[in-house]
């Protein structure tokens, strides 16, 4: 089981350059742990792709359907004081956006001090995760 950041879930749902790599990771280990807000981040990315890169409305709806099909099988970490406190600490130490600080914070709370894997494609998030003791993949 791995923690999945929204940056890695998006190419599971929409064809992108990294889709084959993350789909292979998911096929090898379909156990997913995600942050409560990742669905909204994915919806935002799908809408942005429709607006900016020509993904048509049918493509956006198909991406949302793939995401909805994935959701019942994953473990979703809920917001709470531990995640918020950890995110505040991360923002002081790493050049993260608030949404990435919450994603990483949730991963760290889930990992509980163990060297767990995080599937993420965002470079800043990967770097911060590595410094915090997680193993970024791919």
KATASUL-V343776 format. One record per residue. N is the residue number from 1. RES is the residue in one small letter. PSI is psi in whole degrees, -180 to 180 (NA if undefined). OMEGA is omega in degrees with one decimal (none if undefined). BURIAL is b if it has 9 or more other C-alpha atoms within 8 Angstrom, else e. Layout:
N RES PSI OMEGA BURIAL
N RES PSI OMEGA BURIAL
This chain:
1 x 136 -179.4 e
2 x 155 171.6 b
3 x 133 -179.2 b
4 x 123 173.1 b
5 x 155 178.7 b
6 x -34 -179.1 b
7 x -25 178.0 b
8 x -22 177.9 b
9 x -37 -177.7 b
10 x -48 179.5 b
11 x -7 168.7 b
12 x -25 -172.1 b
13 x -25 -176.4 b
14 x 139 178.1 b
15 x 120 178.7 e
16 x 171 179.8 e
17 x -32 -178.4 e
18 x 4 -175.0 e
19 x -45 -177.6 b
20 x -41 -179.4 e
21 x -47 -177.4 e
22 x -31 176.4 b
23 x -37 176.4 b
24 x -41 176.9 e
25 x -44 -179.4 b
26 x -40 179.2 b
27 x -37 -179.4 e
28 x -32 -179.7 e
29 x 91 -175.3 e
30 x -3 178.4 e
31 x 120 -176.8 b
32 x 136 168.8 b
33 x 132 -176.9 b
34 x 159 174.1 b
35 x 145 -179.3 b
36 x -38 -175.8 b
37 x 0 -174.6 e
38 x -31 179.5 b
39 x -43 179.3 b
40 x -39 176.7 e
41 x -41 178.3 b
42 x -46 177.7 b
43 x -43 179.0 b
44 x -44 179.5 e
45 x -41 179.0 b
46 x -45 -180.0 b
47 x -40 178.6 b
48 x -41 177.6 b
49 x -38 177.1 b
50 x -43 -178.7 b
51 x -41 -169.2 e
52 x -30 -171.1 e
53 x 12 173.1 e
54 x 9 172.3 e
55 x 124 -177.8 b
56 x 173 -176.0 e
57 x -36 177.7 e
58 x -39 177.0 e
59 x -40 177.0 b
60 x -44 179.1 b
61 x -37 177.6 e
62 x -41 178.2 b
63 x -43 177.2 b
64 x -36 179.1 b
65 x -40 177.2 e
66 x -44 178.1 b
67 x -45 179.1 b
68 x -34 178.1 e
69 x -32 178.2 e
70 x -36 -169.6 e
71 x -42 -177.7 e
72 x -21 -176.1 e
73 x -7 -177.0 e
74 x 163 173.2 b
75 x 126 -176.5 e
76 x 118 177.9 e
77 x 128 -175.8 b
78 x 156 176.5 e
79 x 153 178.5 e
80 x 177 -176.5 e
81 x -40 -179.2 e
82 x -42 179.4 e
83 x -44 -179.3 b
84 x -46 -179.5 b
85 x -45 178.9 e
86 x -40 178.7 b
87 x -40 177.0 b
88 x -41 177.9 b
89 x -44 -178.7 e
90 x -38 -179.9 b
91 x -28 178.0 b
92 x -24 -173.1 e
93 x -27 -172.1 e
94 x 150 178.9 e
95 x 68 -177.0 e
96 x 150 168.5 b
97 x 157 -179.5 e
98 x -42 -179.3 e
99 x -37 177.8 e
100 x -35 176.2 b
101 x -39 177.5 b
102 x -41 177.2 b
103 x -50 -178.3 b
104 x -39 178.0 b
105 x -45 178.3 b
106 x -40 178.4 b
107 x -42 -179.6 b
108 x -40 177.3 b
109 x -44 178.2 b
110 x -44 -176.6 e
111 x -28 177.1 b
112 x 37 178.0 e
113 x -5 177.5 e
114 x 158 -179.4 e
115 x 70 -177.9 e
116 x 166 178.1 b
117 x 144 173.8 b
118 x 127 177.5 b
119 x 112 -176.6 b
120 x 145 178.6 b
121 x -14 179.8 b
122 x 122 -174.5 e
123 x -47 -179.0 e
124 x -40 178.9 e
125 x -43 178.2 b
126 x -45 -179.6 b
127 x -45 179.8 e
128 x -41 179.2 b
129 x -43 179.4 b
130 x -45 179.2 b
131 x -27 179.7 e
132 x 3 174.7 e
133 x 5 175.7 b
134 x 162 178.6 b
135 x 104 177.9 b
136 x 138 172.0 b
137 x 154 1.4 e
138 x NA none e
